[in-house]
């Protein structure tokens, strides 16, 4: 089962870096080009210089963003900007954030977790990955030899309360507090006492772990481990490259929230657009929903609320762009017929997902977006439904598919079945901060 261990983390030296908020960033894969520049300007010591460095026309094999990240890390260590924990520790997090229902909190444990074969109890994925992103992260890992950003994972605590355990071992005041650009407060406790470490390690050893966010980073860590083992046949299994940094959250934590990611489609075939509604009508009931309220935001709130209600009974999603300023809400005419059109080898759990139906039957079969190259050219993703609709209205995309959130229980069920959802099927919120603790692999 899961092998969860403390480690000697790298952290910013609070004696030199007084404002920790100024030096953290989100994970690299949700940072826009504009945000990347902003984080570089925010502080000369912002972790963006390690995690997601700038690229320049003069870059070469000898001087590029990966080499610069490794050199910056070495410089910050020499200057004392980053310091290393003297003894292995666990790092407990409390994330406090605002949701429509009020203030919520989510608890997590940052640790090093042994890399296991895909699908094992130690690390079950639920999303597919993109090879170019793995290559990018692998280039960085090979030269910098550190995990700068933790993978977000879910640990099954169906019988025991993981959140309660984390609260028990972190009763004193937090060691570090920071706030990100979304207004989320991140409190971190450094757990060094042997009794608490032993209790946490023992508890985790009996559980299964599911990757929630960071599938590319996990696959990168696994590829790096394979490279290192191939280069040294006398590896012991205790080397740092056998592990990857994760933040574990209990599967029943009230603050564990998965938001939807909406799909935007770009294509130039007007004939395809004209015939799509007819094709959809053969498999789906189509409900034409008019705008509501005085603004687009008002309409979207009403549309998403109706989608959520419909989604509690069966697969349901909306498409915007086929009926002027109306939303077309889709749900299956006959579930059995729909299942028969899905890949035979897939599990029932996978076949019933909104996002699987969208990607396999509509994007792939009806619209011909059937390979990674076409997906890269034709698809965009956003968690902002207003942005999705506005891009269609502005003519920057032809269609927006609005999605319901996938319940965490169904995410785990797909992972248990050994399946992977299409990329960006889930958006766990809030994102983990990058820079509060890092995992070195150079020992």
N, C-alpha and C positions, 0 to 999 in steps of 0.2 A: 504494500500500500504506500501511501505518501511518506516520503522522507523529507521532513521539514526541519531545517537547522538554523541556529543563529549564525551570524557572521560579523566580521570586523568591518563595518561600513565606512565609507568616505562621507564626510559631512562638511558643510561650510563652517569655518571657524567664526563663531559668534563674537569673538574678541575683535576681529577685523571686519567682518561683515555684519553691521548692526541691523540692517533691514533685510531680513531673509525673503520677504515678499518680493523685493526687487530682483532676486536672482533665480527664482523658480520659473518654470514655464509648463505648458501642457505637453502631452506626448507629441512627438514630431508629426504624426500622421493626421492630426486635426489642425495643424498650424498653416494658415494661408501665407502667401508670399508677403503680403502687407504686414501680417502679424510677426512673421519671421524678422523683418527689418525692425519692427517696433521693439521686439525683445532684445535685439542686438544693441539698440540705442538706449534701452532702459538702464542697463548697467554694464560696465566693462567686464563684470564677473558673472553675468547671467549664464545659466547652464545651457542656453541655446547654442553657445559656442562649442560645446561638447556634443550635444544631442543632434543639432540640426544647423550646421555651419553654412555660411554663405558660399555661393559658387561664383567664380570670376572667369572672364574670357581667357585669361592667362594661365588658368589651371593646367597642370601637367601631372604625370605620374609621380613626380618628385614633390610637387606642391599642389595640394588640393584640399577639399574640406575635411577629408578623413585624416590626412597628415597633420593639418592645422589643429584638429581636435586633439590628437595625441600629444602634440607639442604643447598645446594650451594646458592640458591636464598635467603634464610633467612640470610646467612652469608654476601652476597654482599649488602643486604639492610642495615644491621647493620654497615658494614664498609663504607658505603657511595659510594660504587662502582656503585650501581643503586640508582637513586633518583626518587621520584614521582612528577608528575606535580601537583602544588598546586591547580589549578582550571581546570575544564573540557576544553579540547582543541580538535580541529581537527588537523590532520597532513597531509599536502599536499606534494606529492612527484613528482619530475621530474626525470625520468630515461633516461639517454642519452647513446646511444649504437650504435655500427657500424653494418650496414647491407651492402649487396652487392651494394645497390644503394646509399650508403653514410651514413652519421650520421643521426640517427632518435632520436626522443624523445617521451616518453609516460608519461602522467600525471595521477596521482591517488590521491584519498582521503582516508586516513585511519581513520576509525571511528568504533564505536561499533554499530552493527546492530541487531535489535531484531530477535531472532530465530522464524521462522514461520513453519507451517506444510509444508511438502515436496510438491513442485509443486505450491505453492501459489505465488502471485505476488511479495512477499517479498523475495523469494529465490528460483529460479528455477534451478534445477540441470540439467546436460546434460550427465553425465557419471555414469556408475555403480561403485560400491565400493567393496572392499575386506574386509571381516569381521575381519580377523586377524589384519589388520592395524588399524581398529577402536578400537579394544580391546587394542592395544599397546598405542594409543593416550589417551584412556580413563583412563588407569592406571596412566599415567603421569598427566593428568588433575586433577584426584581425590586427588593426594597428593600435587602437586605444586600449584593448584588453580590459574592458569594464562594461558593466550594465549601468547605464545612466538613468534608465526609466524602468520602473517595475511593471511586470505583466499583472493585469488584474485577473484574479481567479476566484472561483466560488468553491467553498469547501462544504461538503455535505454534513449538516448537523441535525439530521432528522430526529435523532434520539437525544442529543445533548445540545446545550446552548453555548455556541462558540462566542457569540457577542457578550454574553454574561461573563465568560472566562476572561475576555480581553478587558472588560470594565473592571474586573476584580484585581488584575495585575497592574492597573494604571490609575490607582486612586489618587496619587499625589498630583501636583500641578504639572502640566505638560512641559517637556524640555524645550520644545520649539513650537512656535505658532506662526502661521503665514496665511495670507489671503490671496486668492488668485483673481484674475480679471473678471470672473463671473460672480465675484462676491462670496465664493465658497471659503469657509474658514477651515484650515487644516491644522489640527493639533497632533503633535507627535511625542510619544513617550519612548525613551530608550530603556529597555528591560535588560538589566545586567545580572540580577540576582539568580543564583543557581537553582533555587527552589522553583521560581516562576518559569525559568527556562525549561527545566525538566518536566514541569506540569504541562506546558504548552506542547513540547515535543512529543510527549506520551499521548496527549489528546489527539494530535494531528495524525499520528501513525496509524490510527484505526479508520481513517476517513478517505474518501475519494475526492479528487480535485478536478474541477472543470475550468478550462480557460474561458474567461468572459471577454476580455479585451487585451489584445496583444498577440494574436495568433502569429503574425509575421515575426515578432521578436522571439517567440518560442521556437518556431521553425529555424530561425537564425541560430539560436543557441544550440539546437540539436545538430545543425550542420557544422558549427564550430567544434562541437564535441567530437564529431566523427573525424574531422580534419586532424585534431590533436591526437586522437587515439591512433589514427593511421600513421602519424609521424613518430609516435613513440609506442612500440609494442609492449613496453614494460609499465604501462600506466596501472595505477593501483585502484582507482575508483574514488579516491578521496580528493583528487585535485579539484581546484575551483571550477575548471571547465566542465565538470560533470554536473554542475548546478546552474540554476538561473534565478535571478531575483524576481520574486512574486509578492504581491499583496493579496492576502486571502481574506475573503468576506464570507460570513456564514450564509447558507442558502436561504435561511428564513429571516435574515436581518430586515427589519421594516424599512430601512433606508436603501435597500438594494433595488434600484429602479432601472428598467430597460426601456428606453425611448425608441420610437420608430425612426428609420432612415428612409426618406422619400427618394424616388427615382425620377430623373429627368432624362428625356430622350430627344436626341437630335438626329434628323435624317432629311434627305432631300427628295424623297419619292412621294409626290403628291397623290399618286394613284393609291399607294399603300395607305396613306392617311384616310383617303375617301372610302376605302373598302374595309377599314379596320372595324368600324362599328358593326357592320353586318357580320363579320367573322366572330366578333365578341358575342353577338346576340345568339349565336348557335349554341354556346356553352354557358352563358351567364344571363341571369336576369339583370336587366339594365334599368336602374331607377334614375331618372333625370331630375336633379335637385337644383332648384333655382337659388340665386343669391339670397342671403338673409341679412337684414340690418342695413346700415348705411355705408359700411366700409368693407373692404376685402377681408380684413381681420375678423369682423363680425361674421361674415359668411363662412370663413374657415373654421371658426369655433363651432358654429352650428353643424357644418359638414362633418368635422371630426367627431363630434358628439354622436351624430347619427351612425357614422361608421363604427364607432366603438360599441354602440348598442347592437348593431347588426353582427359585429364580430364576435359577440359572446355566444352566438348560436352556430355560426359557421364561418368559413373563410369570407372575408369581405375587404374590398379596397376600392379606392376611387381613382378615376382618370379625368384629368382636366385638359381641355384643348380640343375635344371632339364636338363640343356643343356650345360654342361661343363662351359666355361667362358662366355657364352651368357646370356642375360636377355630375359626372356619370358614376353612380355607385354600382359596383358589380358584386354579385354573389352567385354561386353555382346553381345551375338549373337542376342537375342530377349529380350528386356526389359520386355515385358509383361509376358513371360514365367518365367523369373527370379523372377519377383514380385510374381507370383503365388506360387513359391517354398519357399518364405519367410513366416514367421509367419503371419497368417491371421489378428490377432488382432493389428499388428503394423501399424503405419501410413505410408503413401506414402513417406513422407520425410525421415523416418528412413530406409525404404526398399531400397531407392535409394543411400544410402551412401556406398562408397567403403568399409569402415571398417565394416559395417554391413554385406555386401555381403561376405566379406572375412571370418568373424567369423562364420556366420550362415551356409553358403553353403559349404565353403571349409574346414575350420578347424573343424567344428562340424560334418557336414554330410559326407564329403568325407574322412576326416582323423580321425574321431572318438574322437576328443578332445572336449568332450561334458559335462564336469563338472569342478568345480573349482580345484579339486585335479589333474586332468589331465592337466589343464591349467598351474598350478604351476610347474608340472614336465616337461612339454613339451615346454612352451613358454618363451621367453625372449623378452625384449623391448629395443630399442635404438633409439635415434634421429640422430645418426651418420650413414649414409648410407655406408660409407667406412668401419666402424667397422662391420656392418652387413655382407657385402660381404667377408671381410677378415676372419670372423669366419667360414663361409661356406668353404672357400678355405682351412682353416686350419683343417677342419674336426670336429670342436667343435660343429657345428650345421649342419643339413642337408639342410635346406632351409632358405632363407631370402625373406620375402615379403616386397617390397619397396612401400611406400604409398605416395600419394599426400597430401598436406595440405588441411584441411577442411576450407572453408571460414567462417569467423565469423558469417555472416548472416545465414548460414545453421546451425551452432551451436545453435544460438538463436531460429531458427525455430523448431529444434528438441526439445528444452526445452519447447517452447510454446505448442507443441503437447503433452506434458507430458511424453515424451520418454527419455530414457537414452542410450547413445552410449556404446559400450564395453569399458572396462577400458583402459586408456591411448590412447584415440582416438585423443587427442589434446595435444600440448605442447606449451603453451604460453610463449613467449620469449620477454624480459628477465624475469627470475624468480624474485619474490620479495625478498629482503634481510630479513633475520631474525636477530633481535637484535636492530634495530634502534628505535623501540618503541614496548612496550608490554602492554597487558591488564590484570590487576589484577582482580580477582573475589572474593576476600576474604572480602570485605566490608560487 
